[in-house]
Amino acid sequence: MAAQTPEEKLKKEQEAEEKRLAKEQEKKGADDTNEVLKKLMEQMAELQEQNKMLMEVADLGRVEKYKSKNSNQDVVHNARLRFINGRAVTAWKLIRDDVYKDSQGVRHESQIVELFFADSAESVTMDFWDSERLAVKEEGEIISRKKDNRGNETVVLRMVGGKEYEVDVKFIN
């Protein structure tokens, strides 16, 4: 082996130092990457926990409205319509609402409603609690909405059998 000149020796030492620094930098970079990754994972876990809490306390109707507004797919809107003895109730009106306590402290109620049906222009008057007991709610799909110049909104519901009913929004669900 030939003897090294001081310049060659210095160059070798510099190369060795550069290799050592590169290894240290590589190791430090890996440590930094692991720390950044750990921080990101912690932040993601916190955000998931916060999202879970918000979804639990959120008004589900508003959440669905937001999702339907911000999605590209059509959302099917459903509503329920009351049926009494197989006839669709499209409106009702409270005729009498007497609630009182007698001299012995017994509570008495007399609530009479007038029911309007889709299949006739005639109305039926009955006790409110009887109408509630006899009512069956069936779900249908809202296929259209209309608003008149006074702000009254009506919807057209298509029931499971295909029959359609036009109902004021106050009288669905």
SULZI-V656429 format. One record per backbone hydrogen bond with DSSP energy under -0.5 kcal/mol. CO is the residue of the C=O (numbers start at 1). NH is the residue of the N-H. If there is no record, write none. Layout:
# SULZI-V656429
CO_NH + CO_NH
This chain:
# SULZI-V656429
5_9 + 6_10 + 7_11 + 8_12 + 9_13 + 10_14 + 11_15 + 12_16 + 13_17 + 14_18 + 15_19 + 16_20 + 17_21 + 18_22 + 19_23 + 20_24 + 21_25 + 22_26 + 23_27 + 24_28 + 25_29 + 26_30 + 27_31 + 28_32 + 29_33 + 30_34 + 31_35 + 32_36 + 33_37 + 34_38 + 35_39 + 36_40 + 37_41 + 38_42 + 39_43 + 40_44 + 41_45 + 42_46 + 43_47 + 44_48 + 45_49 + 46_50 + 47_51 + 48_52 + 49_53 + 50_54 + 51_55 + 52_56 + 53_57 + 54_58 + 58_60 + 59_62 + 59_63 + 60_64 + 61_65 + 62_66 + 63_67 + 64_68 + 65_69 + 66_70 + 68_71 + 75_77 + 76_78 + 77_142 + 79_140 + 80_173 + 81_138 + 82_89 + 83_136 + 84_87 + 87_84 + 88_90 + 88_118 + 90_168 + 91_116 + 93_95 + 93_114 + 96_112 + 97_99 + 98_110 + 100_108 + 102_105 + 106_102 + 108_100 + 110_98 + 110_112 + 111_128 + 112_95 + 112_96 + 113_115 + 113_126 + 114_93 + 115_124 + 116_90 + 116_91 + 117_120 + 122_117 + 124_115 + 126_113 + 127_131 + 128_132 + 129_133 + 130_134 + 131_135 + 134_85 + 136_83 + 136_138 + 138_81 + 140_79 + 141_143 + 141_158 + 144_156 + 146_154 + 148_151 + 152_148 + 153_169 + 154_146 + 155_157 + 155_167 + 156_143 + 156_144 + 157_159 + 157_165 + 158_141 + 159_162 + 163_159 + 165_157 + 165_167 + 167_155 + 168_171 + 169_172
